[in-house]
Every structure is written in C-alpha cells, then in structure tokens.
Amino acid sequence: MDLEQFDHPSWFTAAGTLVSYTVILVAMFILLFVVPYLVFLAI
C-alpha cells in the first residue's frame, strides 16, 4: 500500500476534524452524564 497518497493536507484536516469532534463529544458526555451521576451518587 502506497502511503504517499495520504500526504495531502486535506487528509490531515479530515483527521484533525475527526479527532477534535471525538474529543468534544467525549468531554460533553462526561460533563452532561458522568459528572451529574457522580454528584447524585455522592448525595
């Protein structure tokens, strides 16, 4: 497999977008579901 075809900047942009959306979704999941669960668990 020729990996040189993935050297175009658009691939880095697509990968960066995917990673950033994943990070944002995980952060929102933690803030909206995990933190309230832990707060109500401690009460």
N, C-alpha and C positions, 0 to 999 in steps of 0.2 A: 504494500500500500504506500502510495506516494503522499507523504505528509506535507509536502511543499504546497499543495493546493489549499491548505488551511492557513497559509501565511498572510492572507489578505486581511486588512484591518477590519473588514466587516465581520469576520469570524470572531475577532477579539471583542468587537462591540456587542455581538449577539451573546457571547459567553458572559461578558460583564453584565449585560442586562439580565440574563437568566440568574446569575449569582446574586445580583442586587435584589431582584424580586423575591428570590428564595429567602434571603436574609430578612427582608422587610416582612414577609409572611410569617416567618418563624417568630420574629420579635412581636408582631401583632398577636399571634396565637398565645405567646407567653403572657403578654400584658392583659389580654382580654379573657383568658381562660385559666391559666395556671396561677397567676397572682390572686385573682378572686377566690379560687379554690383553696389556696393556702391560707388566705385571710379568714375564710369561713371555717376552715379546719382548725384554726387556732382559737376561735371563739368558744 
